[in-house]
Amino acid sequence: MKARHLPKEPELVRAAQVVNIEERENRVFPRQELFDKAGNSRVLPETRALAAVELKDVLDGVNVRALGLIGYLPLTSDIVLNLRPKFPLANLWRMLAVADESYDRVLPVLRSYERADASAPHQLLARGFCHYLRSIVDSGLARGYYREPYTGFYKPRVEFGRTLSRHLSRGDDLTISGDVFAFSAHLPINAVLKSACLAFLRLVPRDAKWTTERKLLLEALNALHRVKPKPMRFGDEALADTAPRWVREYYRGGLSVYAMLLGHTQIGFGYDAQGSEMPSFLFSLDDIFESYVRNTFRDALRDKKIAVLDGNKPKHHGKLFLDNNRYPTKPDMIFRKKKVVIGLGEVKYKPEIEEKDRYQVLSHVLAAGCKVGVWISPATAGKPGGLEYVGSVSTGAKFYHYEINIGGDLDTASAAMVQKITALLPV
């Protein structure tokens, strides 16, 4: 999905009713809240386009079911859904830090993030900072008068003490020292902004999904090329009050995000009306969970010389049939050592493995000619999770189902998952 660019004047949803709802949860709303008297839907067209919720008529109103996305989602002009995962928000932050999330589902609305003892993923902060930076660049950098020292021929406002000690006392009757006022972008707030641009430019990935952000940061640095960068200190967000009124909120937002990057302010994913404002991001739990599991194995097995590949990428597609490429296989994880496939894994963010999921892994393993196939899914509430043997087929391949407990200590559960599944691989 392509990034949705935010408008210059971000729409603040402050007076709206915020409804907390968990992923894939059902909630019934009165019909008049979602439809007007003429029967026209009040649901925002942007929300419908995202396919984040499902609406069904029921006897006592309209049933709204949250699908696989989580985040702060405006449903109507008066109702905002705060879509939350069923597992702890701290674990979501941890998953985002490991997963290959591009943070490209950006909504044209600001939300308040809770203050928490956690560090936000850097790429999320980069998207948020670029949102404010785009408005600053489009509106024009803050400019103003500032005092700078001057040495040379006579100008009004002579500093006699400085002139006497530096020039007259040495026999120079023509040169004076003084202060002049200049009007330009050489302001302390722009010095901090340039420092922020340099910091985020180092974090932005060099791939096509981030081309717009890289160009924006370079454009801002070009406009600030005469400004000397200044490190941000705790509390420097207050410099935004010195900016002109038409860009003040954009500077305040950009410096606040930079403060989060430096650790001066820490945020969590939860909603808090009095928290730190940033653009609203939506996340697909299916994509995040799959990417998190794959990257966890990739990092853990690197020392064992086992490659963990993403079979969804065209270059890693396999063949379902020997004599043609009509139906490519696309396993979520391919375990390969010395160019030999030693196992396949399928990651599903769902409470139960369905029949189609079983046949999917079965066909992939048979086509690849390997001996191990694994389904990985989150453990349901109340279950500790772990490894379960499913069965074997005539080729000798064996199949397993691993449930990882994402409701507790995620790092410990992930380490246990890697250890038990790696033991199954014929290495």
C-alpha positions as CSV (number, residue, x, y, z in Angstrom):
1,M,0.0,0.0,0.0
2,K,1.4,3.4,-0.9
3,A,1.9,6.0,1.7
4,R,-1.0,8.5,2.1
5,H,0.4,12.0,2.2
6,L,-1.1,14.2,4.9
7,P,-2.6,17.6,4.1
8,K,-0.9,20.8,5.1
9,E,-3.6,21.5,7.6
10,P,-4.0,18.3,9.6
11,E,-7.4,17.5,10.8
12,L,-7.5,17.2,14.6
13,V,-10.0,14.8,16.0
14,R,-10.3,16.1,19.6
15,A,-14.0,16.3,20.2
16,A,-14.8,12.9,18.8
17,Q,-15.9,10.0,20.9
18,V,-13.0,7.5,21.2
19,V,-14.2,3.9,21.4
20,N,-11.7,1.2,22.5
21,I,-12.1,-2.0,20.6
22,E,-9.8,-5.0,20.3
23,E,-8.7,-6.7,17.0
24,R,-11.4,-8.8,15.5
25,E,-13.9,-7.7,18.2
26,N,-17.6,-7.0,17.5
27,R,-19.3,-3.9,18.7
28,V,-22.9,-2.9,18.1
29,F,-23.6,0.8,17.4
30,P,-27.0,2.5,17.3
31,R,-28.1,2.9,13.7
32,Q,-28.4,6.7,13.9
33,E,-24.7,7.0,14.8
34,L,-23.6,5.4,11.5
35,F,-26.5,6.4,9.2
36,D,-28.3,9.7,8.7
37,K,-32.1,10.1,8.4
38,A,-32.0,9.6,4.7
39,G,-30.2,6.3,5.1
40,N,-26.8,7.6,3.9
41,S,-23.7,6.2,5.6
42,R,-21.8,8.4,7.9
43,V,-18.7,6.2,7.7
44,L,-15.8,8.1,6.2
45,P,-15.0,7.0,2.7
46,E,-11.3,6.8,3.6
47,T,-12.1,4.3,6.3
48,R,-14.2,2.2,3.9
49,A,-11.3,2.2,1.4
50,L,-8.9,0.7,4.1
51,A,-11.1,-2.3,4.7
52,A,-10.3,-2.1,8.3
53,V,-13.8,-2.7,9.6
54,E,-16.8,-4.8,8.5
55,L,-20.3,-3.5,9.0
56,K,-23.4,-5.7,9.2
57,D,-27.0,-4.8,10.0
58,V,-28.3,-6.6,13.2
59,L,-31.6,-6.4,15.0
60,D,-30.6,-3.7,17.5
61,G,-28.3,-1.6,15.4
62,V,-25.1,-2.0,13.2
63,N,-22.5,-4.5,14.1
64,V,-18.9,-3.2,13.6
65,R,-16.2,-5.8,13.4
66,A,-12.6,-4.8,13.6
67,L,-10.5,-6.8,11.0
68,G,-6.8,-7.3,11.0
69,L,-5.7,-3.6,11.4
70,I,-4.9,-1.9,14.6
71,G,-4.4,1.8,15.3
72,Y,-6.4,5.0,15.7
73,L,-9.1,5.0,13.0
74,P,-11.7,7.7,12.5
75,L,-15.0,5.8,11.8
76,T,-17.3,8.9,11.3
77,S,-16.8,12.6,12.0
78,D,-17.9,11.9,15.6
79,I,-16.6,8.5,16.4
80,V,-12.9,7.2,16.4
81,L,-12.0,3.6,16.9
82,N,-8.9,2.9,19.0
83,L,-8.1,-0.5,17.6
84,R,-5.9,-2.4,20.0
85,P,-4.2,-5.8,19.9
86,K,-5.3,-8.5,22.3
87,F,-1.7,-8.9,23.6
88,P,0.3,-6.3,25.6
89,L,1.1,-3.1,23.8
90,A,4.7,-3.4,24.9
91,N,5.0,-6.6,22.9
92,L,3.6,-4.8,19.8
93,W,6.4,-2.1,20.2
94,R,8.9,-5.0,20.4
95,M,7.5,-6.7,17.3
96,L,7.6,-3.4,15.3
97,A,11.2,-2.9,16.2
98,V,12.1,-6.4,14.7
99,A,9.7,-6.6,11.9
100,D,10.2,-5.1,8.4
101,E,7.3,-2.6,8.8
102,S,7.4,0.3,6.4
103,Y,4.9,2.5,8.3
104,D,3.1,3.5,5.1
105,R,-0.4,3.3,6.4
106,V,-0.6,7.0,7.5
107,L,-3.9,8.6,8.1
108,P,-4.7,12.4,7.7
109,V,-5.3,12.8,11.4
110,L,-3.2,13.4,14.5
111,R,-3.6,11.2,17.6
112,S,-2.2,11.3,21.1
113,Y,0.1,8.5,22.1
114,E,0.4,7.5,25.8
115,R,3.6,8.3,27.7
116,A,5.3,5.0,28.6
117,D,8.7,3.6,29.5
118,A,9.3,2.4,26.0
119,S,11.2,3.5,22.9
120,A,9.2,3.9,19.7
121,P,10.5,2.2,16.5
122,H,12.7,4.7,14.7
123,Q,11.1,4.3,11.3
124,L,7.7,5.2,12.8
125,L,9.3,8.3,14.2
126,A,10.8,9.1,10.8
127,R,7.4,9.0,9.1
128,G,6.0,11.2,11.8
129,F,8.8,13.7,11.6
130,C,8.5,13.9,7.8
131,H,4.8,14.6,8.2
132,Y,5.6,17.8,10.1
133,L,8.7,18.6,7.9
134,R,6.6,18.6,4.7
135,S,4.3,21.3,6.2
136,I,7.3,23.3,7.3
137,V,9.0,23.2,3.9
138,D,5.7,23.9,2.1
139,S,4.9,26.9,4.3
140,G,8.5,28.2,4.4
141,L,11.2,28.0,7.1
142,A,10.9,30.3,10.1
143,R,12.9,33.5,9.6
144,G,13.5,36.4,11.9
145,Y,15.9,39.0,13.2
146,Y,18.9,38.0,15.2
147,R,22.0,39.8,16.5
148,E,25.4,38.9,15.1
149,P,28.8,40.5,15.8
150,Y,30.3,42.9,13.1
151,T,33.8,44.0,12.5
152,G,34.7,46.5,9.8
153,F,34.1,50.1,8.7
154,Y,31.7,52.3,10.7
155,K,28.1,51.3,11.2
156,P,25.5,52.6,13.6
157,R,25.5,50.9,17.0
158,V,29.2,50.9,17.8
159,E,30.4,48.9,20.9
160,F,32.9,51.4,22.2
161,G,34.5,49.2,24.8
162,R,35.1,46.4,22.2
163,T,36.3,48.9,19.6
164,L,38.7,50.6,22.0
165,S,40.3,47.4,23.2
166,R,40.5,45.7,19.8
167,H,41.3,48.5,17.4
168,L,41.9,52.1,18.8
169,S,44.4,50.8,21.4
170,R,46.3,49.2,18.5
171,G,46.4,52.3,16.4
172,D,43.6,51.4,14.0
173,D,41.3,54.4,13.7
174,L,39.1,53.1,11.0
175,T,37.8,49.7,12.1
176,I,35.0,49.3,14.7
177,S,33.4,46.4,16.5
178,G,29.6,46.3,17.0
179,D,26.5,44.3,16.6
180,V,24.1,44.3,13.7
181,F,20.7,42.7,13.2
182,A,20.1,40.4,10.3
183,F,16.9,38.9,8.9
184,S,17.3,35.2,7.8
185,A,16.8,31.6,8.8
186,H,19.8,31.6,11.1
187,L,17.7,31.0,14.2
188,P,18.2,28.5,17.0
189,I,15.0,26.7,16.1
190,N,16.3,26.0,12.6
191,A,19.7,24.9,14.0
192,V,17.9,22.2,16.0
193,L,15.7,21.4,13.0
194,K,18.7,20.8,10.8
195,S,20.2,18.5,13.5
196,A,16.9,16.5,13.4
197,C,17.0,16.3,9.6
198,L,20.5,14.9,9.7
199,A,19.5,12.4,12.4
200,F,16.5,11.1,10.5
201,L,18.3,11.0,7.2
202,R,20.6,8.4,8.7
203,L,17.7,6.3,9.8
204,V,15.6,6.3,6.6
205,P,16.1,3.1,4.6
206,R,17.6,3.3,1.1
207,D,14.7,1.7,-0.7
208,A,11.9,2.7,-3.0
209,K,9.3,2.9,-0.2
210,W,11.2,5.8,1.4
211,T,12.2,7.8,-1.6
212,T,9.7,10.5,-0.9
213,E,11.0,10.9,2.7
214,R,14.6,11.0,1.6
215,K,13.9,13.7,-1.0
216,L,12.0,15.7,1.6
217,L,14.9,15.6,4.1
218,L,17.4,16.5,1.4
219,E,15.3,19.4,0.3
220,A,15.0,20.7,3.9
221,L,18.8,20.3,4.3
222,N,19.4,22.2,1.1
223,A,17.2,25.1,2.4
224,L,19.2,25.0,5.7
225,H,22.6,24.7,4.1
226,R,23.8,28.0,5.7
227,V,22.5,27.1,9.2
228,K,24.9,25.4,11.5
229,P,23.3,22.4,13.2
230,K,22.8,22.5,17.0
231,P,22.3,19.4,19.2
232,M,18.9,19.3,20.9
233,R,18.8,19.5,24.7
234,F,16.1,18.5,27.0
235,G,13.3,21.0,26.8
236,D,14.3,22.5,23.5
237,E,10.8,21.7,22.1
238,A,9.9,25.1,23.7
239,L,11.9,26.8,20.9
240,A,8.7,26.2,18.7
241,D,7.2,29.2,20.5
242,T,9.7,31.5,18.8
243,A,8.5,30.4,15.3
244,P,5.9,32.4,13.3
245,R,2.3,31.5,14.1
246,W,1.6,29.9,10.7
247,V,4.4,27.3,11.2
248,R,4.5,27.1,15.0
249,E,2.5,23.9,15.4
250,Y,4.5,22.2,12.6
251,Y,7.8,23.1,14.4
252,R,6.4,21.9,17.7
253,G,5.4,18.6,16.2
254,G,8.7,18.0,14.5
255,L,10.8,18.9,17.5
256,S,8.6,16.7,19.7
257,V,9.2,13.7,17.4
258,Y,12.9,14.4,17.5
259,A,12.8,14.5,21.3
260,M,11.2,11.0,21.1
261,L,14.1,9.8,18.9
262,L,16.7,11.2,21.4
263,G,14.8,9.6,24.3
264,H,13.8,12.9,26.0
265,T,10.2,11.7,25.6
266,Q,9.1,8.1,25.5
267,I,5.7,6.9,24.2
268,G,3.7,3.7,23.9
269,F,1.1,2.7,21.4
270,G,-1.9,3.2,23.6
271,Y,-4.2,6.2,23.3
272,D,-3.9,9.0,25.9
273,A,-5.8,12.3,25.4
274,Q,-3.0,14.1,27.2
275,G,-0.1,12.2,25.5
276,S,2.3,13.1,22.7
277,E,0.9,13.9,19.4
278,M,2.0,12.3,16.2
279,P,0.3,11.2,12.9
280,S,-1.9,8.1,13.2
281,F,-0.5,4.8,11.8
282,L,-2.4,1.7,11.1
283,F,-0.7,-1.7,11.3
284,S,-1.6,-5.1,9.9
285,L,-1.0,-7.7,12.6
286,D,-0.8,-10.5,10.0
287,D,2.1,-8.8,8.3
288,I,3.8,-7.7,11.5
289,F,3.6,-11.2,13.1
290,E,4.9,-12.9,10.0
291,S,7.8,-10.5,9.6
292,Y,8.7,-10.7,13.3
293,V,8.8,-14.5,13.3
294,R,10.9,-14.6,10.1
295,N,13.4,-12.0,11.3
296,T,13.7,-13.6,14.7
297,F,14.8,-16.9,13.0
298,R,17.0,-15.0,10.6
299,D,18.9,-13.3,13.4
300,A,19.2,-16.4,15.5
301,L,20.3,-18.8,12.8
302,R,22.8,-16.6,11.0
303,D,25.7,-18.0,13.1
304,K,24.6,-21.6,12.1
305,K,24.9,-20.6,8.4
306,I,21.2,-21.3,7.9
307,A,19.5,-18.8,5.7
308,V,15.9,-17.9,6.4
309,L,14.2,-16.6,3.2
310,D,10.9,-14.9,2.5
311,G,9.2,-17.2,0.0
312,N,6.6,-14.5,-0.8
313,K,9.3,-12.6,-2.8
314,P,9.4,-13.6,-6.5
315,K,13.1,-14.5,-6.5
316,H,12.4,-17.1,-3.8
317,H,9.3,-18.7,-5.4
318,G,9.4,-22.4,-5.8
319,K,7.6,-24.7,-8.3
320,L,4.5,-26.7,-7.3
321,F,4.9,-29.1,-10.3
322,L,8.1,-30.4,-11.8
323,D,7.4,-29.7,-15.4
324,N,5.9,-26.2,-15.4
325,N,5.9,-22.9,-13.4
326,R,2.1,-22.4,-13.6
327,Y,1.6,-22.5,-9.8
328,P,4.5,-21.0,-7.8
329,T,4.9,-21.9,-4.1
330,K,5.2,-19.0,-1.7
331,P,6.1,-20.3,1.8
332,D,6.5,-17.6,4.5
333,M,9.8,-19.1,5.6
334,I,12.3,-21.1,3.8
335,F,15.1,-22.7,5.8
336,R,18.1,-23.2,3.5
337,K,21.6,-24.4,4.2
338,K,24.3,-24.6,1.4
339,K,21.6,-23.9,-1.2
340,V,19.5,-26.9,0.0
341,V,16.0,-26.4,1.5
342,I,15.9,-28.2,4.9
343,G,12.5,-27.0,6.1
344,L,9.6,-24.7,5.4
345,G,7.4,-22.7,7.8
346,E,4.1,-21.0,7.4
347,V,3.2,-18.1,9.8
348,K,-0.5,-17.5,10.6
349,Y,-1.8,-14.8,12.9
350,K,-5.0,-16.7,13.7
351,P,-6.3,-18.7,16.7
352,E,-6.6,-22.0,14.7
353,I,-4.9,-23.5,11.8
354,E,-7.5,-24.2,9.1
355,E,-7.7,-27.0,6.6
356,K,-6.5,-24.8,3.7
357,D,-3.5,-23.9,5.8
358,R,-2.6,-27.6,6.3
359,Y,-2.9,-28.4,2.6
360,Q,-0.8,-25.3,1.8
361,V,2.2,-26.4,3.9
362,L,1.8,-30.0,2.8
363,S,2.0,-29.2,-0.9
364,H,4.9,-26.8,-0.3
365,V,6.9,-29.4,1.6
366,L,6.3,-32.1,-1.0
367,A,7.2,-29.8,-3.9
368,A,10.4,-28.6,-2.2
369,G,11.4,-32.2,-1.3
370,C,12.3,-31.3,2.3
371,K,11.6,-33.2,5.5
372,V,10.1,-30.6,7.9
373,G,7.1,-28.4,7.7
374,V,6.0,-26.1,10.5
375,W,2.9,-24.0,11.2
376,I,3.6,-21.1,13.6
377,S,0.7,-19.1,15.2
378,P,0.1,-17.2,18.4
379,A,-1.1,-19.2,21.4
380,T,-4.7,-18.5,22.3
381,A,-5.6,-16.9,25.7
382,G,-4.9,-19.1,28.6
383,K,-2.6,-21.5,26.8
384,P,1.2,-21.5,27.4
385,G,1.9,-22.5,23.8
386,G,4.7,-24.8,22.7
387,L,5.4,-27.5,20.0
388,E,2.9,-30.1,18.9
389,Y,3.6,-33.0,16.5
390,V,0.9,-33.1,13.8
391,G,1.9,-36.1,11.6
392,S,4.0,-37.5,8.8
393,V,3.5,-38.5,5.1
394,S,4.8,-41.2,2.8
395,T,7.9,-39.2,1.8
396,G,9.1,-39.2,5.4
397,A,8.3,-35.5,5.9
398,K,7.1,-34.6,9.3
399,F,4.8,-31.7,10.3
400,Y,4.6,-29.7,13.5
401,H,2.6,-26.8,14.9
402,Y,4.2,-24.3,17.2
403,E,2.2,-21.8,19.2
404,I,4.2,-18.9,20.6
405,N,2.9,-17.1,23.7
406,I,2.9,-13.4,22.8
407,G,1.0,-12.4,25.9
408,G,4.0,-12.7,28.3
409,D,7.7,-12.2,28.0
410,L,8.1,-12.0,24.2
411,D,11.9,-12.4,24.1
412,T,11.8,-15.5,26.2
413,A,9.0,-17.0,24.2
414,S,10.8,-16.2,20.9
415,A,14.0,-17.8,22.1
416,A,12.2,-21.0,23.1
417,M,10.5,-21.1,19.7
418,V,13.8,-20.8,17.8
419,Q,15.4,-23.4,20.0
420,K,12.7,-26.1,19.6
421,I,12.1,-25.6,15.9
422,T,15.8,-25.4,15.0
423,A,16.2,-28.8,16.7
424,L,13.8,-30.3,14.1
425,L,15.9,-29.2,11.2
426,P,18.3,-31.7,9.7
427,V,21.4,-29.6,10.0
